[in-house]
Amino acid sequence: MTQRDTLCAASGGEAARLRLTYQLFRQACLDYISNAGASGHNTSDGQPLPDSHAQLGPHQYASGWHWDEPLNPAVVGSAGLSRSFTVLVPSSVQNQDAEDYLQDLQAVGFEDGSKFGDLAENQKLDPESSNELEQALEPLASRIGRSVVPVTVTQSIHWSNTWRVPVLYFHACFDSGQPLSLQQLLSSPSILHASSTLRSSLPSNSTSNPNSEPDLETQDQEQDQDQRGSYFPPISYGDHPRTALPSFYLHPCETIHFLSTIIQPSSTSVSPKQFLEAFISLCSNVIEMRA
């Protein structure tokens, strides 16, 4: 590996500030999806991971990515990795009636969480009684089926010319095409992790000046909020670099800071692919990255 193909972590008293050229970012992306066996153009001989590696490591986040070349050679920020996948999120009905579902299950003696088709064996019922019980539970099954709804999540990773690091963009839509708001995302653990390692330096409801000395009352409030883990994830909102549509993204100011704790200043070098793997693993603290 040549010096050109490595990233050097800055040493000194300051936190390591890592930077990546677009050429190295592109190389990292192509190596990442090729080694993970993901499909994408401009890659070759992608092989699936051995079973021994499938359960652990950054490759668990590698499913479904493909590489998009720049829309214009002069606008390299439009190039990047992208993917879409479907998850199930709680519906408003489920939020309101979750306890009712459990009470209904307990009322018919069905407390072990097994499938409806296993009722005859679990309850030691004869086939005729089992059919009657399943018919009685059909309304309940229908309600449970409506307790979650499918949502399409779209994620993309692009290179920031300003910060010279990768940036993760994401949005989610219901089947109707309606996008999820930030509050809806925060209520969807299959998409967004509200309590995470990546947290902004101030609570979401704080209005204090970061350059001023906080008073004792403010310190107590922030300490109490920190203990509850209720800091707001470092999520920003802006135009997507490829589609120009509004999109959520993880602000690179936070990701740079936390990457410096993963890639220590004492490290002599790290490959572009390793840098990208560290970035994606870091993002998984806030965003569900297992497609």
Long-range contacts (C-beta under 8 A, 24 or more apart in sequence): 1-269, 1-271, 5-271, 5-272, 6-269, 6-270, 6-271, 7-263, 7-269, 7-270, 7-271, 7-272, 7-275, 8-268, 8-269, 9-260, 9-263, 9-264, 9-265, 9-266, 9-267, 9-270, 10-265, 11-265, 11-266, 12-265, 15-257, 15-260, 15-261, 16-259, 16-260, 16-263, 16-264, 16-265, 17-256, 17-260, 18-165, 18-256, 18-259, 18-260, 18-263, 18-275, 19-164, 19-165, 20-159, 20-164, 20-165, 20-166, 20-272, 20-275, 21-164, 22-76, 22-79, 22-159, 22-161, 24-272, 25-159, 25-166, 25-272, 25-276, 26-67, 26-79, 26-159, 27-272, 27-273, 28-271, 28-272, 28-273, 28-275, 28-276, 29-65, 29-67, 29-80, 29-81, 29-157, 29-276, 30-67, 31-272, 31-273, 32-62, 32-65, 32-81, 32-273, 32-276, 32-277, 33-62, 33-65, 33-66, 33-67, 33-81, 35-59, 35-273, 36-62, 36-63, 36-65, 37-62, 38-62, 38-63, 38-64, 38-65, 38-66, 39-66, 40-65, 40-66, 40-67, 40-81, 41-66, 41-67, 41-69, 42-67, 42-69, 43-67, 58-277, 58-278, 58-280, 58-281, 60-290, 61-280, 61-281, 61-284, 61-289, 61-290, 61-291, 62-280, 63-290, 63-291, 64-291, 68-156, 68-242, 71-242, 76-159, 76-161, 77-158, 77-159, 77-160, 77-161, 77-241, 78-158, 78-241, 78-242, 79-158, 79-159, 79-242, 80-156, 80-157, 80-158, 80-159, 80-241, 80-242, 81-156, 81-157, 82-154, 82-155, 82-156, 82-157, 82-242, 83-154, 83-155, 83-156, 83-291, 84-152, 84-153, 84-154, 84-155, 85-152, 85-153, 85-291, 86-150, 86-151, 86-152, 86-153, 87-150, 87-151, 87-153, 87-172, 87-188, 87-190, 87-191, 87-288, 88-148, 88-149, 88-150, 88-151, 88-190, 89-148, 89-149, 89-151, 89-180, 89-184, 89-187, 89-188, 89-190, 89-191, 90-147, 90-148, 90-187, 90-188, 91-146, 91-147, 91-148, 91-149, 93-143, 93-146, 93-147, 94-146, 94-147, 94-148, 95-187, 97-143, 97-147, 98-147, 101-140, 101-143, 101-144, 101-147, 104-140, 105-140, 108-133, 108-136, 108-137, 110-137, 116-141, 149-174, 149-175, 150-174, 150-175, 151-180, 151-188, 151-191, 153-191, 153-288, 153-291, 155-287, 155-289, 155-291, 156-240, 156-242, 157-276, 157-279, 157-280, 158-241, 158-242, 160-252, 163-252, 163-253, 163-256, 165-252, 165-255, 165-256, 165-259, 165-279, 166-255, 166-276, 166-279, 167-249, 167-250, 167-252, 167-255, 168-249, 168-250, 168-255, 168-279, 168-280, 168-283, 168-287, 169-240, 169-241, 169-247, 169-248, 169-249, 170-247, 170-248, 170-249, 170-287, 171-245, 171-246, 171-247, 171-248, 182-235, 182-237, 182-248, 185-248, 189-288, 190-288, 191-287, 191-288, 192-233, 192-286, 192-287, 192-288, 193-233, 193-285, 193-286, 193-287, 193-288, 194-233, 195-229, 195-230, 196-233, 196-285, 196-286, 197-258, 197-282, 197-285, 197-286, 198-233, 198-234, 198-250, 198-254, 198-255, 198-258, 198-282, 198-283, 198-285, 198-286, 199-231, 199-232, 199-233, 199-234, 200-231, 200-232, 200-233, 200-234, 200-254, 202-231, 203-230, 203-231, 203-232, 204-230, 204-231, 204-232, 233-286, 234-286, 235-286, 250-283, 250-286, 250-287, 255-279, 255-282, 255-283, 258-282
